[in-house]
Amino acid sequence: MLACLKGRPCDEHAGKEPHETCGSSLAYAYFVSFIFFCSFL
């Protein structure tokens, strides 16, 4: 999950410039909602 946070370096195979960063600030909300959803299955 921490690799998906905003400001993390991109994977070398992502096709982005070396100085660009990847990730999203919605990573926490996405993974928390995923955990809650899976707990009900």
C-alpha positions in Angstrom: 0.0 0.0 0.0 2.8 2.4 0.8 4.1 2.2 -2.7 0.8 3.6 -4.0 1.0 6.8 -2.0 1.4 10.2 -3.6 5.0 11.2 -4.2 6.5 7.8 -4.5 8.9 7.2 -7.4 7.5 5.5 -10.4 8.4 2.0 -11.6 11.0 2.1 -14.3 8.6 0.3 -16.7 5.8 2.8 -16.1 6.9 4.9 -19.1 7.2 8.2 -17.2 10.1 10.6 -17.0 12.7 9.8 -14.2 11.9 13.0 -12.2 8.1 12.4 -12.1 6.4 10.7 -9.2 3.5 8.3 -9.1 0.8 7.4 -6.7 -2.4 9.0 -5.4 -3.5 10.6 -2.2 -6.6 8.4 -2.3 -4.5 5.3 -1.6 -5.4 5.2 2.1 -9.2 5.5 1.4 -9.0 2.9 -1.4 -7.2 0.3 0.7 -9.3 0.9 3.9 -12.5 0.5 1.9 -11.1 -2.6 0.2 -10.4 -4.2 3.6 -13.9 -3.3 4.9 -15.5 -4.7 1.8 -13.5 -7.9 1.9 -14.3 -8.5 5.6 -18.0 -8.7 4.7 -17.5 -11.4 2.0 
